[in-house]
């Protein structure tokens, strides 16, 4: 059974937008900005060690071919996603402040 419309004349309209993020594109855009502002992007490298000394980070990365490289930086961003706690505890040797249970 169809109901009668509330009004014969439309007097309001709504626009509904659903926002979605293409996460892989977002990552690429962020990496391009890192390069644009002088940052170093090392794809397919593993951070195997990082220590904080004299106000700088000493970071050791391992390339896919096994070659190791040492870098120095004023800041270090742990963007390991779901592995952030593992990186913080096992590589950076910093105790995680927040624990997840369950």
N, C-alpha and C positions, 0 to 999 in steps of 0.2 A: 504494500500500500504506500503510495507516495503522499507526502505531506505538502501542504500549500506553502509557498515561499513566505517568509516573514514580511517582505516588502517587495513591491513591484519595481521599485527604482533602487539600484545599487547606490549607496552613499559612502561606502568605505571600501578600501582595498588593502590587502596585506601581501607582503612579499616574504616568502620564507626561503632562506638560503641555507644550504647545508655546506659547511666548510669541511674540507678534507685536506690533509697534508700528505703529499707524496714524500714519505720520509727519506727515501734514497735521494731525491732531488734536493731536499733540505740539507742533507749532509754535503752533497756536492757544492751547493751554493755557499755553505759555511767554509768549506775548504778553499774555494776560489777567493773568498774574502780574506782568509788567512794569508794566502799567497799575495794578494793585492797589497796588503799592509806589511809585507816583509817577513811573514812567518814561513817556517819550513814545514812542508808536508812530506811525510815519508810513508807512502803506501806499502803495504805488505812487509812492514818491519815490526818486530816485537820489541817492546821495552823490557829489557832483562834486568835493569837495575837503575835506581835513582837515589841520590843522596843530596842532602841540603848542606852546603858548606859556604861560609863567608857571604851569605846573602844571595847565593846562586844555587841552582840545581846542576848537578853533574849527572847526566843521563846517558846510559849505555843502551844502544839499540842493536838488534841483530837483523841483518838483511836476509832475504830469502836464500842467498847463496852462502850463508854462514858467516859472512864478513861482519865484524863488529865495529861500531863507530861510537865515539864519545862526543857528546854535545854539551854545551853549557847554556843555561837560560835563567832569566830572572824569575820566570813563572813556569808552572807546569800544570796542565789541565788533564785531569783523569776523566776521559770521556769513554770509558770502557763499557758503558751500558750496563747490562745485567752482570758483568764481571767486575764492576767498580770496587766492591769489597775485596775481592780476590787480589786485584792489582794493589789496592791500598795496603792490605796486610802482607802479601807475599813478596811484592816487588819494592814498594816504597817503605816497608817496615814501619808503618804507622798503624796503630790500633784503631779499628773502626769504632766510631762513637755510637753509631746507631746499629742495632742488631735487628734482624727480621726473624720472626718466629712463625712456625707453621708451615 
